[in-house]
């Protein structure tokens, strides 16, 4: 449905008909689950920001490093034929396969 952003974190936004509230979760985290909700958009946004701030406070209180969403590492699976073609194209351009894939994604966005 929508997205909220705060301090580098992105939260999903959905409407829950059963509870008549907006609900969401912070996206891009592997090891932590941060949920938030609100009866209206302002309440949802406030709960989202408070959830992020509370997470930072919890990490600080427990000497933990907050998990960063989208750390830059991606596991990519493809056919061996596509892998070979991409590697050959990258080599012909004089760049690494990683750089070739980054450029392809950037061009698509």
N, CA and C atoms as an extended XYZ file, in Angstrom:
327
Properties=species:S:1:pos:R:3:atomname:S:1:resname:S:1:resid:I:1 pbc="F F F"
N         0.834       -1.192        0.000 N   UNK     1
C         0.000        0.000        0.000 CA  UNK     1
C         0.873        1.247        0.000 C   UNK     1
N         1.637        1.476        1.067 N   UNK     2
C         2.460        2.669        1.144 CA  UNK     2
C         3.716        2.423        1.945 C   UNK     2
N         4.503        3.467        2.098 N   UNK     3
C         5.771        3.374        2.821 CA  UNK     3
C         5.955        4.615        3.689 C   UNK     3
N         6.586        4.421        4.843 N   UNK     4
C         7.017        5.513        5.705 CA  UNK     4
C         8.534        5.448        5.801 C   UNK     4
N         9.181        6.585        5.948 N   UNK     5
C        10.639        6.622        6.092 CA  UNK     5
C        11.000        7.465        7.304 C   UNK     5
N        12.016        6.964        8.056 N   UNK     6
C        12.472        7.683        9.245 CA  UNK     6
C        13.853        7.165        9.615 C   UNK     6
N        14.818        8.075        9.724 N   UNK     7
C        16.181        7.757       10.144 CA  UNK     7
C        16.801        6.603        9.348 C   UNK     7
N        16.517        6.571        8.050 N   UNK     8
C        17.095        5.546        7.193 CA  UNK     8
C        16.342        4.225        7.165 C   UNK     8
N        15.245        4.143        7.888 N   UNK     9
C        14.433        2.925        7.927 CA  UNK     9
C        13.149        3.157        7.149 C   UNK     9
N        12.640        2.096        6.523 N   UNK    10
C        11.406        2.160        5.755 CA  UNK    10
C        10.397        1.216        6.382 C   UNK    10
N         9.184        1.707        6.530 N   UNK    11
C         8.114        0.886        7.083 CA  UNK    11
C         6.999        0.693        6.076 C   UNK    11
N         6.449       -0.505        6.061 N   UNK    12
C         5.303       -0.791        5.197 CA  UNK    12
C         4.047       -0.203        5.830 C   UNK    12
N         3.030        0.017        5.027 N   UNK    13
C         1.748        0.520        5.531 CA  UNK    13
C         0.635       -0.304        4.891 C   UNK    13
N        -0.195       -0.895        5.723 N   UNK    14
C        -1.353       -1.646        5.235 CA  UNK    14
C        -2.545       -1.323        6.121 C   UNK    14
N        -3.719       -1.539        5.577 N   UNK    15
C        -4.936       -1.328        6.348 CA  UNK    15
C        -5.490       -2.681        6.761 C   UNK    15
N        -5.756       -2.841        8.061 N   UNK    16
C        -6.322       -4.077        8.590 CA  UNK    16
C        -7.816       -3.866        8.824 C   UNK    16
N        -8.627       -4.467        7.966 N   UNK    17
C       -10.081       -4.291        8.066 CA  UNK    17
C       -10.637       -4.858        9.365 C   UNK    17
N       -10.076       -5.966        9.842 N   UNK    18
C       -10.583       -6.607       11.060 CA  UNK    18
C       -10.486       -5.692       12.277 C   UNK    18
N        -9.357       -5.000       12.393 N   UNK    19
C        -9.167       -4.128       13.559 CA  UNK    19
C        -9.440       -2.660       13.250 C   UNK    19
N        -9.701       -2.352       11.966 N   UNK    20
C        -9.970       -0.983       11.539 CA  UNK    20
C        -8.797       -0.055       11.880 C   UNK    20
N        -7.585       -0.569       11.670 N   UNK    21
C        -6.382        0.220       11.936 CA  UNK    21
C        -5.395        0.063       10.791 C   UNK    21
N        -4.466        0.995       10.742 N   UNK    22
C        -3.330        0.876        9.844 CA  UNK    22
C        -2.238        0.135       10.606 C   UNK    22
N        -1.562       -0.780        9.934 N   UNK    23
C        -0.488       -1.559       10.556 CA  UNK    23
C         0.719       -1.551        9.639 C   UNK    23
N         1.871       -1.794       10.217 N   UNK    24
C         3.068       -1.845        9.398 CA  UNK    24
C         4.208       -2.518       10.112 C   UNK    24
N         5.272       -2.755        9.342 N   UNK    25
C         6.500       -3.298        9.916 CA  UNK    25
C         7.680       -2.664        9.209 C   UNK    25
N         8.802       -2.619        9.915 N   UNK    26
C        10.022       -2.069        9.340 CA  UNK    26
C        10.586       -3.105        8.369 C   UNK    26
N        10.913       -2.652        7.181 N   UNK    27
C        11.390       -3.529        6.115 CA  UNK    27
C        12.910       -3.612        6.097 C   UNK    27
N        13.413       -4.724        5.581 N   UNK    28
C        14.846       -4.858        5.340 CA  UNK    28
C        15.658       -5.349        6.516 C   UNK    28
N        15.010       -5.776        7.594 N   UNK    29
C        15.741       -6.293        8.753 CA  UNK    29
C        15.673       -7.816        8.760 C   UNK    29
N        16.793       -8.466        9.021 N   UNK    30
C        16.824       -9.924        9.055 CA  UNK    30
C        16.629      -10.476       10.459 C   UNK    30
N        17.134       -9.764       11.456 N   UNK    31
C        17.201      -10.320       12.803 CA  UNK    31
C        16.264       -9.660       13.810 C   UNK    31
N        15.608       -8.607       13.420 N   UNK    32
C        14.723       -7.887       14.327 CA  UNK    32
C        13.378       -7.647       13.650 C   UNK    32
N        12.330       -7.655       14.447 N   UNK    33
C        10.990       -7.386       13.949 CA  UNK    33
C        10.469       -6.156       14.673 C   UNK    33
N        10.187       -5.107       13.916 N   UNK    34
C         9.666       -3.872       14.478 CA  UNK    34
C         8.313       -3.614       13.840 C   UNK    34
N         7.261       -3.636       14.658 N   UNK    35
C         5.891       -3.442       14.201 CA  UNK    35
C         5.346       -2.132       14.736 C   UNK    35
N         4.347       -1.578       14.046 N   UNK    36
C         3.710       -0.341       14.495 CA  UNK    36
C         2.290       -0.314       13.961 C   UNK    36
N         1.451        0.548       14.572 N   UNK    37
C         0.058        0.645       14.150 CA  UNK    37
C        -0.513        1.996       14.537 C   UNK    37
N        -1.674        2.301       13.981 N   UNK    38
C        -2.361        3.540       14.325 CA  UNK    38
C        -3.760        3.562       13.749 C   UNK    38
N        -4.649        4.289       14.435 N   UNK    39
C        -6.039        4.406       13.979 CA  UNK    39
C        -6.186        5.356       12.795 C   UNK    39
N        -5.169        6.205       12.593 N   UNK    40
C        -5.167        7.129       11.460 CA  UNK    40
C        -3.723        7.312       11.002 C   UNK    40
N        -3.538        8.040        9.937 N   UNK    41
C        -2.201        8.178        9.355 CA  UNK    41
C        -1.237        8.853       10.321 C   UNK    41
N        -1.685        9.905       10.996 N   UNK    42
C        -0.800       10.596       11.945 CA  UNK    42
C        -0.393        9.679       13.089 C   UNK    42
N        -1.337        8.921       13.629 N   UNK    43
C        -1.023        7.989       14.721 CA  UNK    43
C        -0.077        6.893       14.242 C   UNK    43
N        -0.284        6.419       13.014 N   UNK    44
C         0.592        5.396       12.443 CA  UNK    44
C         2.009        5.931       12.307 C   UNK    44
N         2.128        7.124       11.754 N   UNK    45
C         3.447        7.742       11.573 CA  UNK    45
C         4.130        7.959       12.917 C   UNK    45
N         3.391        8.423       13.912 N   UNK    46
C         3.969        8.642       15.238 CA  UNK    46
C         4.433        7.327       15.851 C   UNK    46
N         3.626        6.263       15.742 N   UNK    47
C         4.005        4.972       16.311 CA  UNK    47
C         5.218        4.395       15.588 C   UNK    47
N         5.304        4.600       14.268 N   UNK    48
C         6.459        4.155       13.489 CA  UNK    48
C         7.730        4.826       13.997 C   UNK    48
N         7.691        6.150       14.134 N   UNK    49
C         8.871        6.887       14.584 CA  UNK    49
C         9.237        6.510       16.021 C   UNK    49
N         8.241        6.339       16.874 N   UNK    50
C         8.502        5.927       18.252 CA  UNK    50
C         9.086        4.513       18.307 C   UNK    50
N         8.638        3.636       17.416 N   UNK    51
C         9.172        2.276       17.375 CA  UNK    51
C        10.647        2.288       16.988 C   UNK    51
N        11.024        3.123       16.017 N   UNK    52
C        12.431        3.233       15.617 CA  UNK    52
C        13.249        3.816       16.761 C   UNK    52
N        12.758        4.897       17.366 N   UNK    53
C        13.477        5.507       18.497 CA  UNK    53
C        13.621        4.523       19.650 C   UNK    53
N        12.579        3.752       19.934 N   UNK    54
C        12.641        2.751       21.014 CA  UNK    54
C        13.660        1.669       20.688 C   UNK    54
N        13.714        1.279       19.430 N   UNK    55
C        14.698        0.277       19.005 CA  UNK    55
C        16.121        0.795       19.224 C   UNK    55
N        16.377        2.048       18.832 N   UNK    56
C        17.692        2.643       19.060 CA  UNK    56
C        18.014        2.706       20.556 C   UNK    56
N        17.031        3.073       21.370 N   UNK    57
C        17.238        3.150       22.812 CA  UNK    57
C        17.543        1.769       23.394 C   UNK    57
N        16.801        0.753       22.960 N   UNK    58
C        17.039       -0.620       23.415 CA  UNK    58
C        18.461       -1.052       23.070 C   UNK    58
N        18.871       -0.781       21.828 N   UNK    59
C        20.225       -1.150       21.407 CA  UNK    59
C        21.269       -0.427       22.246 C   UNK    59
N        21.054        0.851       22.483 N   UNK    60
C        21.986        1.632       23.290 CA  UNK    60
C        22.062        1.105       24.719 C   UNK    60
N        20.897        0.834       25.312 N   UNK    61
C        20.847        0.339       26.689 CA  UNK    61
C        21.524       -1.012       26.848 C   UNK    61
N        21.562       -1.800       25.772 N   UNK    62
C        22.111       -3.146       25.840 CA  UNK    62
C        23.432       -3.289       25.088 C   UNK    62
N        24.063       -2.156       24.787 N   UNK    63
C        25.353       -2.123       24.085 CA  UNK    63
C        25.327       -2.938       22.796 C   UNK    63
N        24.256       -2.786       22.042 N   UNK    64
C        24.094       -3.486       20.769 CA  UNK    64
C        24.180       -2.495       19.623 C   UNK    64
N        24.656       -2.961       18.496 N   UNK    65
C        24.675       -2.151       17.286 CA  UNK    65
C        23.335       -2.326       16.581 C   UNK    65
N        22.594       -1.242       16.313 N   UNK    66
C        21.319       -1.392       15.606 CA  UNK    66
C        21.522       -2.023       14.231 C   UNK    66
N        20.636       -2.935       13.892 N   UNK    67
C        20.693       -3.567       12.579 CA  UNK    67
C        20.350       -2.538       11.521 C   UNK    67
N        21.131       -2.512       10.470 N   UNK    68
C        20.879       -1.579        9.378 CA  UNK    68
C        20.099       -2.297        8.282 C   UNK    68
N        19.072       -1.643        7.777 N   UNK    69
C        18.346       -2.273        6.669 CA  UNK    69
C        19.191       -2.243        5.403 C   UNK    69
N        19.074       -3.262        4.628 N   UNK    70
C        19.736       -3.316        3.325 CA  UNK    70
C        21.225       -2.993        3.442 C   UNK    70
N        21.974       -3.970        3.952 N   UNK    71
C        23.393       -3.764        4.230 CA  UNK    71
C        24.280       -3.743        2.997 C   UNK    71
N        23.705       -3.918        1.803 N   UNK    72
C        24.499       -3.861        0.586 CA  UNK    72
C        24.910       -5.220        0.054 C   UNK    72
N        24.627       -6.278        0.796 N   UNK    73
C        24.944       -7.625        0.327 CA  UNK    73
C        23.677       -8.297       -0.176 C   UNK    73
N        23.776       -8.881       -1.367 N   UNK    74
C        22.640       -9.542       -1.988 CA  UNK    74
C        23.093      -10.902       -2.492 C   UNK    74
N        22.323      -11.923       -2.210 N   UNK    75
C        22.573      -13.233       -2.801 CA  UNK    75
C        21.738      -13.299       -4.066 C   UNK    75
N        22.384      -13.576       -5.170 N   UNK    76
C        21.712      -13.565       -6.465 CA  UNK    76
C        21.830      -14.945       -7.096 C   UNK    76
N        20.694      -15.484       -7.494 N   UNK    77
C        20.700      -16.782       -8.175 CA  UNK    77
C        20.241      -16.579       -9.618 C   UNK    77
N        20.936      -17.262      -10.534 N   UNK    78
C        20.591      -17.182      -11.957 CA  UNK    78
C        21.039      -18.467      -12.616 C   UNK    78
N        20.615      -18.661      -13.845 N   UNK    79
C        21.054      -19.847      -14.578 CA  UNK    79
C        22.546      -19.735      -14.876 C   UNK    79
N        23.177      -20.861      -15.084 N   UNK    80
C        24.608      -20.838      -15.397 CA  UNK    80
C        24.866      -20.139      -16.732 C   UNK    80
N        23.924      -20.257      -17.665 N   UNK    81
C        24.071      -19.593      -18.957 CA  UNK    81
C        24.058      -18.068      -18.802 C   UNK    81
N        23.113      -17.570      -18.000 N   UNK    82
C        23.044      -16.128      -17.763 CA  UNK    82
C        24.282      -15.647      -17.018 C   UNK    82
N        24.741      -16.414      -16.048 N   UNK    83
C        25.945      -16.085      -15.285 CA  UNK    83
C        27.134      -15.956      -16.245 C   UNK    83
N        27.270      -16.924      -17.139 N   UNK    84
C        28.382      -16.903      -18.093 CA  UNK    84
C        28.304      -15.692      -19.012 C   UNK    84
N        27.109      -15.409      -19.555 N   UNK    85
C        26.951      -14.255      -20.447 CA  UNK    85
C        27.266      -12.946      -19.728 C   UNK    85
N        26.791      -12.817      -18.491 N   UNK    86
C        27.048      -11.592      -17.724 CA  UNK    86
C        28.534      -11.448      -17.432 C   UNK    86
N        29.186      -12.545      -17.064 N   UNK    87
C        30.623      -12.502      -16.769 CA  UNK    87
C        31.417      -12.127      -18.025 C   UNK    87
N        31.033      -12.689      -19.154 N   UNK    88
C        31.722      -12.368      -20.409 CA  UNK    88
C        31.527      -10.902      -20.791 C   UNK    88
N        30.312      -10.405      -20.627 N   UNK    89
C        30.035       -8.997      -20.947 CA  UNK    89
C        30.821       -8.075      -20.021 C   UNK    89
N        30.850       -8.407      -18.723 N   UNK    90
C        31.611       -7.596      -17.765 CA  UNK    90
C        33.092       -7.574      -18.152 C   UNK    90
N        33.626       -8.744      -18.494 N   UNK    91
C        35.043       -8.825      -18.888 CA  UNK    91
C        35.300       -7.988      -20.144 C   UNK    91
N        34.382       -8.025      -21.095 N   UNK    92
C        34.578       -7.247      -22.326 CA  UNK    92
C        34.558       -5.745      -22.056 C   UNK    92
N        33.858       -5.342      -20.988 N   UNK    93
C        33.817       -3.930      -20.594 CA  UNK    93
C        34.962       -3.550      -19.666 C   UNK    93
N        35.722       -4.565      -19.225 N   UNK    94
C        36.853       -4.319      -18.331 CA  UNK    94
C        36.431       -4.010      -16.904 C   UNK    94
N        35.275       -4.542      -16.491 N   UNK    95
C        34.786       -4.328      -15.126 CA  UNK    95
C        34.467       -5.675      -14.478 C   UNK    95
N        34.313       -5.654      -13.176 N   UNK    96
C        33.966       -6.880      -12.459 CA  UNK    96
C        32.500       -7.242      -12.710 C   UNK    96
N        32.170       -8.489      -12.456 N   UNK    97
C        30.774       -8.913      -12.569 CA  UNK    97
C        29.910       -8.143      -11.579 C   UNK    97
N        30.425       -7.913      -10.381 N   UNK    98
C        29.692       -7.147       -9.370 CA  UNK    98
C        29.365       -5.745       -9.889 C   UNK    98
N        30.354       -5.084      -10.491 N   UNK    99
C        30.132       -3.735      -11.035 CA  UNK    99
C        29.129       -3.773      -12.182 C   UNK    99
N        29.210       -4.790      -13.015 N   UNK   100
C        28.275       -4.935      -14.133 CA  UNK   100
C        26.837       -5.060      -13.616 C   UNK   100
N        26.642       -5.879      -12.589 N   UNK   101
C        25.303       -6.075      -12.022 CA  UNK   101
C        24.807       -4.782      -11.370 C   UNK   101
N        25.673       -4.083      -10.638 N   UNK   102
C        25.272       -2.805      -10.030 CA  UNK   102
C        24.821       -1.811      -11.094 C   UNK   102
N        25.567       -1.728      -12.185 N   UNK   103
C        25.216       -0.800      -13.270 CA  UNK   103
C        23.881       -1.192      -13.920 C   UNK   103
N        23.668       -2.486      -14.099 N   UNK   104
C        22.430       -2.966      -14.723 CA  UNK   104
C        21.233       -2.625      -13.830 C   UNK   104
N        21.375       -2.818      -12.543 N   UNK   105
C        20.281       -2.491      -11.617 CA  UNK   105
C        20.024       -0.984      -11.610 C   UNK   105
N        21.105       -0.201      -11.553 N   UNK   106
C        20.951        1.263      -11.556 CA  UNK   106
C        20.253        1.737      -12.831 C   UNK   106
N        20.593        1.140      -13.968 N   UNK   107
C        19.967        1.527      -15.227 CA  UNK   107
C        18.484        1.160      -15.249 C   UNK   107
N        18.126        0.047      -14.612 N   UNK   108
C        16.740       -0.385      -14.582 CA  UNK   108
C        15.885        0.479      -13.642 C   UNK   108
N        16.530        1.095      -12.672 N   UNK   109
C        15.791        1.916      -11.710 CA  UNK   109
C        15.653        3.344      -12.202 C   UNK   109
